[in-house]
Amino acid sequence: MNFQLIVFLIISGLVVPFFVFVPTPNLAWGIARAEPISPPETLEETREIGERILETVPKELPGVLERIWKGEVLPIWRRIYNWAKKNLWDPYIWPFFQNIWQRIQAIFRKEIRERKEIIEEELERKKEEFKKEMKEEVPKVTKSIWQRFKELIK
């Protein structure tokens, strides 16, 4: 039941926004018209319509798309989000993940407590080894170039 509901919501969430852009008979570019749109009867009318479109579309299209997005698309998605959060996420999904997260944290806390001392001892041991290594390596590194050259020749 819940799985079918989730699948339905996902599919409808992907399809619903496309219905916002369905053309209506007396609506062109988001502007209501009194007379229905009819095809041009002459070539001159076609040219005039084309020129008007080329003039108005770059000016009006961003505003129209913004108005459609803010007025129709976003409210639909906000309602879908709010409904899904209230009816799916908060009561079912979040408690499930929270429970898993708490179990994981409990396991890791126990491991950290057990291994903390071991890790600190290991760190001290590595630190001492590093100090010894540095005492041995620093004199080798500080040899002059001339001394290295002499060693190569021998």
Rosetta blueprint (number, residue, H / E / L):
1 M L
2 N H
3 F H
4 Q H
5 L H
6 I H
7 V H
8 F H
9 L H
10 I H
11 I H
12 S H
13 G H
14 L H
15 V H
16 V H
17 P H
18 F H
19 F H
20 V H
21 F H
22 V L
23 P L
24 T L
25 P L
26 N L
27 L E
28 A E
29 W L
30 G L
31 I E
32 A E
33 R L
34 A L
35 E L
36 P L
37 I L
38 S L
39 P L
40 P L
41 E L
42 T L
43 L H
44 E H
45 E H
46 T H
47 R H
48 E H
49 I H
50 G H
51 E H
52 R H
53 I H
54 L H
55 E H
56 T H
57 V H
58 P H
59 K H
60 E H
61 L H
62 P H
63 G H
64 V H
65 L H
66 E H
67 R H
68 I H
69 W H
70 K H
71 G H
72 E H
73 V H
74 L H
75 P H
76 I H
77 W H
78 R H
79 R H
80 I H
81 Y H
82 N H
83 W H
84 A H
85 K H
86 K H
87 N H
88 L H
89 W H
90 D H
91 P H
92 Y H
93 I H
94 W H
95 P H
96 F H
97 F H
98 Q H
99 N H
100 I H
101 W H
102 Q H
103 R H
104 I H
105 Q H
106 A H
107 I H
108 F H
109 R H
110 K H
111 E H
112 I H
113 R H
114 E H
115 R H
116 K H
117 E H
118 I H
119 I H
120 E H
121 E H
122 E H
123 L H
124 E H
125 R H
126 K H
127 K H
128 E H
129 E H
130 F H
131 K H
132 K H
133 E H
134 M H
135 K H
136 E H
137 E H
138 V H
139 P H
140 K H
141 V H
142 T L
143 K L
144 S L
145 I H
146 W H
147 Q H
148 R H
149 F H
150 K H
151 E H
152 L H
153 I H
154 K L
